[in-house]
Amino acid sequence: MAQQPEFQDYYRTLGVPRTATQADIKKAFRKLARENHPDKHAGDKAAERRFKEINEANAVLSDPGKRAKYDQFGRDWEAYARAGAAAGGASGRDPFGPGGPFAGATFRTGSAAGPGGIRYEFRTSGDPGAFSDFFHMMFGDESAAAGEPEVFSGGTETIDDLLARFGGTGPAGQARSNLGGSTRRTAQTARRQPVEVTAELTLEEAFHGTSRIVELDGRRLEVTIPRGAGTGSRIRLTGKGPGGSDLIVVTKLKPHRTFTRRGDDLEREVPVRLGEALLGGEIPIGTLKGRVLLTMPAGTQNGRSFRLKGQGMPRFKGDGSGDLYVRVRVVLPTDLDEKAVSAARKFLDLVDQPDPRA
């Protein structure tokens, strides 16, 4: 007699209470998925098994429908599964199992070109995405449906994106695999490429945040560009592209006549008079936030830089802002008349300045 699969406590797998919110579940899943990813534990079968259990638990608890049935039947799941089988059964094929479109597949980051700079290689025989017999017997060929826009930067993909490409769960628990249905439809979904569009921004727009209108298939879609976006920042809108593909807006910054951007920091040059450099003083500095005063000490050399903390770009991800680096350019007086030349010679005779070239 075949042995029945054991009941699995998905809450215990993710380490969350039964009262956990969807945000709690998503946070716990991401943390555990990163810690137990097969790429970090090459050849470790226990880590692969743990990764599979975490992914399965998230597929159920992140979907309100599955979670409700799981909470309702709990350890009485066998009776529910038998009733479902009597009503028509579940055909549930696993896309990572034998014969599936991703059988024996694993994935890792690489340097080859690809969407977001990610290379996927089918190299090892791990099975990190397959779900258990308990899952299939309880849920059959049901699949979750949810989604939300996701913002990311620098051409890197999140754990959600990686899992989604291999039949796991995507943002907010979106089930990307058709676990019990057609593997052909799953393969078509996996092959669907996102649509990328470029949005050029001024530095001021990137500093304050802005929006762009994108036209796709006769539809006008307003895309919000968050503060701090830079050249290469990517705003991903799940399912908003043609045919349900993802839309990715890649931002590109236009050159600025005053400021140069270095990551979250800004640089600019400020001309000062000879007297200000020699004797010091307060110099007004224009920033993207407004005008501030720089207290410049006496004897400031040409080319010296001052850091104005927090006066740079807001961070695209995270809190706070970068810094503004102000480089001094001393402007010497010109067209001196005879009286000014005489006074300059007297002044230089009083100054005991060593030869800087010695």
C-alpha positions in Angstrom: 0.0 0.0 0.0 1.5 3.4 -1.0 2.4 5.6 1.8 0.5 8.9 2.0 2.5 12.1 2.2 2.7 13.7 5.6 1.0 16.9 6.6 3.3 19.9 6.3 3.2 22.9 8.6 3.9 25.7 6.2 3.8 28.3 9.0 6.6 26.5 10.8 8.5 26.2 7.5 8.5 30.0 7.1 8.9 30.7 10.8 5.7 32.8 11.1 2.6 32.6 13.3 -0.7 31.6 11.9 -1.8 35.2 12.4 1.0 36.5 10.1 0.1 39.2 7.6 0.9 38.9 3.9 3.8 41.4 4.4 5.1 39.2 7.2 5.0 36.1 5.0 6.6 37.9 2.0 9.4 39.2 4.3 10.1 35.8 5.8 10.1 34.0 2.5 12.6 36.4 0.9 15.0 36.1 3.8 14.8 32.3 3.9 15.0 32.0 0.1 18.2 34.0 -0.1 19.8 32.1 2.8 18.9 28.7 1.4 19.3 29.3 -2.3 21.0 26.3 -4.0 23.6 28.6 -5.6 24.9 29.4 -2.2 25.1 25.7 -1.2 26.3 23.9 -4.3 25.9 20.1 -3.9 24.1 20.4 -0.6 21.0 18.3 -1.0 19.6 19.4 2.4 19.7 23.0 1.3 18.0 22.2 -2.0 15.3 20.3 -0.1 14.9 23.3 2.4 14.7 25.7 -0.6 11.9 23.6 -2.1 10.0 23.5 1.2 10.3 27.3 1.6 9.1 27.9 -2.0 6.1 25.6 -1.5 5.1 27.1 1.8 5.2 30.6 0.2 3.1 29.4 -2.8 0.3 28.5 -0.4 0.5 31.1 2.4 0.9 34.0 0.0 -2.2 33.1 -1.9 -5.4 34.0 0.1 -7.4 31.2 -1.6 -4.9 28.4 -0.9 -4.2 29.7 2.6 -7.9 29.7 3.5 -8.3 26.1 2.4 -5.1 25.1 4.2 -6.2 26.8 7.4 -9.7 25.3 7.1 -8.7 21.7 6.5 -5.3 21.5 8.2 -4.6 17.9 9.2 -7.9 16.8 7.7 -6.4 17.5 4.2 -6.6 13.9 3.2 -10.4 13.9 3.3 -10.5 17.2 1.3 -8.0 15.7 -1.3 -10.1 12.5 -1.7 -13.2 14.6 -2.2 -11.4 16.6 -4.9 -10.2 13.5 -6.6 -13.7 12.0 -6.6 -15.0 15.2 -8.3 -12.6 14.9 -11.1 -9.1 14.7 -9.8 -6.0 16.7 -10.4 -3.6 16.1 -13.1 -0.8 18.2 -11.5 2.4 17.9 -13.3 5.5 19.6 -11.9 7.4 21.8 -14.4 10.7 21.0 -12.6 9.9 17.2 -12.4 10.7 14.5 -15.0 9.4 15.5 -18.4 8.8 19.1 -17.3 10.1 22.0 -19.4 12.6 22.9 -16.6 13.5 19.4 -15.5 17.0 19.4 -13.9 17.3 23.1 -14.2 19.1 25.5 -11.9 20.1 29.1 -12.3 22.8 31.5 -11.2 24.1 35.0 -11.9 26.7 35.5 -14.6 28.4 38.0 -16.8 26.9 37.1 -20.1 24.4 39.5 -21.7 20.7 39.0 -20.9 17.8 40.8 -19.4 19.1 42.8 -16.4 22.6 41.4 -16.9 21.5 37.9 -15.6 22.7 34.7 -17.3 20.8 31.5 -16.8 22.6 28.2 -17.2 21.1 24.7 -17.2 24.0 23.0 -15.6 23.2 20.9 -12.5 20.7 18.2 -11.7 19.1 19.9 -8.7 15.4 20.2 -8.3 14.9 23.4 -6.3 11.4 24.2 -7.6 9.4 21.0 -7.4 6.5 20.9 -4.9 5.6 17.9 -2.7 2.9 15.3 -3.1 1.2 16.8 -0.2 0.8 20.1 -2.2 -0.5 18.4 -5.3 -3.0 16.1 -3.4 -4.4 19.1 -1.4 -4.5 21.7 -4.2 -4.5 19.8 -7.5 -4.0 22.2 -10.4 -5.1 25.4 -8.7 -2.8 28.4 -9.3 -2.6 31.8 -7.5 -3.2 35.1 -9.2 -1.9 38.4 -7.8 0.5 41.1 -8.8 2.0 44.5 -8.1 4.5 46.8 -9.7 8.1 46.3 -8.6 10.9 48.9 -8.7 14.5 47.9 -8.9 17.8 49.4 -9.8 21.1 48.8 -11.5 20.1 45.9 -13.7 19.9 43.3 -11.0 16.9 41.0 -10.5 15.2 40.3 -7.2 14.7 36.9 -5.8 11.1 37.1 -6.9 12.3 37.6 -10.5 14.6 34.7 -10.4 12.0 32.4 -8.9 9.4 33.6 -11.4 11.6 32.6 -14.3 11.8 29.0 -13.0 8.2 28.4 -12.1 8.3 29.7 -8.5 6.4 32.6 -7.0 6.8 36.1 -8.2 6.1 39.5 -6.5 3.4 39.3 -3.8 3.2 35.5 -4.2 2.2 35.6 -7.9 2.3 32.0 -9.0 4.1 32.0 -12.4 4.1 28.2 -12.9 1.0 26.3 -13.9 1.7 23.5 -11.4 -1.2 21.2 -12.4 -1.9 22.4 -15.9 -0.3 22.5 -19.3 3.5 22.5 -19.3 3.3 24.1 -22.7 1.6 27.1 -21.3 4.2 27.3 -18.5 7.0 27.2 -21.1 5.4 29.9 -23.1 5.1 32.1 -20.0 8.7 31.5 -19.1 9.8 32.5 -22.6 7.8 35.7 -22.7 10.3 38.6 -22.8 9.7 41.9 -21.0 9.3 45.1 -23.1 11.8 47.8 -22.4 11.4 51.5 -23.0 13.8 54.4 -22.3 12.8 57.6 -20.5 15.2 60.5 -20.7 15.3 62.7 -17.6 16.8 66.0 -16.6 18.8 66.1 -13.3 16.0 68.2 -11.7 13.4 65.6 -12.7 15.5 62.8 -11.2 16.0 64.8 -8.0 12.3 65.7 -7.4 10.7 62.6 -9.1 8.5 62.8 -12.2 6.3 60.7 -14.5 6.2 59.7 -18.1 3.4 58.6 -20.5 4.1 55.3 -22.3 1.9 54.3 -25.3 1.6 50.6 -25.9 -0.9 49.0 -28.3 -3.0 52.1 -28.3 -3.0 52.3 -24.5 -1.6 55.3 -22.6 0.1 54.3 -19.3 1.4 56.8 -16.8 4.6 55.6 -15.2 5.8 57.2 -12.0 9.6 57.8 -11.9 10.7 57.8 -8.2 13.2 60.3 -6.8 16.8 59.4 -7.3 16.6 57.6 -10.6 19.7 57.7 -12.6 21.1 56.3 -15.9 20.3 52.6 -15.9 17.6 52.7 -13.2 14.8 50.3 -14.0 11.2 50.5 -13.1 9.3 47.2 -13.6 5.6 47.1 -14.1 4.4 43.5 -13.9 2.0 42.4 -16.6 1.6 45.9 -18.1 3.3 45.2 -21.4 1.8 43.7 -24.6 0.2 40.3 -24.1 0.6 40.5 -20.3 4.4 40.7 -20.5 6.3 43.0 -18.0 7.0 46.6 -18.9 10.4 47.9 -17.9 11.2 51.6 -18.0 14.9 52.3 -18.2 15.9 55.8 -17.3 18.7 57.9 -18.8 20.0 61.2 -17.4 20.7 64.1 -19.7 24.0 66.0 -19.0 23.7 69.1 -16.7 25.5 72.3 -17.3 26.4 72.8 -13.6 26.3 69.5 -11.8 28.1 66.1 -12.5 26.5 63.0 -10.9 28.6 60.3 -9.3 26.2 57.7 -7.9 24.2 59.5 -5.3 26.8 62.3 -5.0 26.9 65.5 -7.0 29.9 67.6 -8.0 30.1 71.2 -9.1 32.7 74.0 -9.5 32.4 77.4 -7.8 34.5 80.4 -8.9 35.8 82.6 -6.1 37.7 85.9 -6.0 41.4 86.2 -4.9 40.4 88.1 -1.8 37.9 85.4 -0.8 40.5 82.7 -1.2 43.2 84.6 0.7 41.1 85.9 3.6 38.2 83.5 3.6 34.5 84.3 3.8 31.0 82.9 3.2 30.3 81.9 -0.4 26.7 81.3 -1.6 26.4 77.9 -3.3 23.5 76.9 -5.5 22.2 73.3 -4.9 19.2 71.4 -6.3 17.5 72.0 -2.9 18.2 75.8 -2.9 20.9 78.2 -2.0 23.3 77.5 1.0 26.3 79.3 2.4 29.8 77.7 2.4 32.2 79.0 5.0 35.5 79.0 3.3 38.6 79.4 5.4 41.4 81.8 4.7 44.2 80.5 2.5 42.0 78.2 0.5 43.9 76.8 -2.4 42.7 76.6 -6.0 41.1 73.2 -6.7 40.2 72.4 -3.0 37.0 70.5 -2.6 34.4 70.9 0.2 31.7 68.4 1.1 28.2 69.6 1.8 26.6 66.6 3.5 23.1 65.5 2.3 23.0 68.0 -0.5 23.3 65.4 -3.2 20.7 63.1 -4.9 18.0 61.3 -3.0 18.8 57.5 -2.9 16.7 55.6 -5.5 16.5 52.7 -2.9 16.6 53.5 0.7 16.5 56.7 2.8 18.7 59.8 2.8 20.7 61.6 0.2 24.2 61.7 -1.2 26.6 64.6 -0.7 27.5 67.6 -2.8 31.2 68.2 -3.5 32.1 71.8 -4.3 35.5 72.4 -6.0 36.9 75.9 -5.7 38.3 77.7 -8.8 40.2 80.9 -7.8 39.8 83.6 -10.4 42.7 86.1 -10.5 42.2 89.8 -11.2 43.3 90.9 -14.7 44.1 94.2 -16.5 45.9 95.7 -13.5 46.8 99.4 -13.8 50.2 100.7 -12.8 49.0 101.5 -9.2 47.6 98.0 -8.7 50.8 96.4 -10.0 52.8 98.5 -7.6 50.6 97.5 -4.7 50.7 93.8 -5.7 54.6 93.9 -5.7 54.6 95.5 -2.3 52.2 92.8 -1.0 54.2 89.9 -2.5 57.4 91.4 -1.0 55.7 91.1 2.4 54.6 87.5 1.9 57.1 84.9 2.7 56.0 82.2 0.3 58.3 79.3 -0.5 58.8 78.1 -4.1 56.1 75.5 -4.6 58.1 73.9 -7.5 61.2 73.3 -5.3 
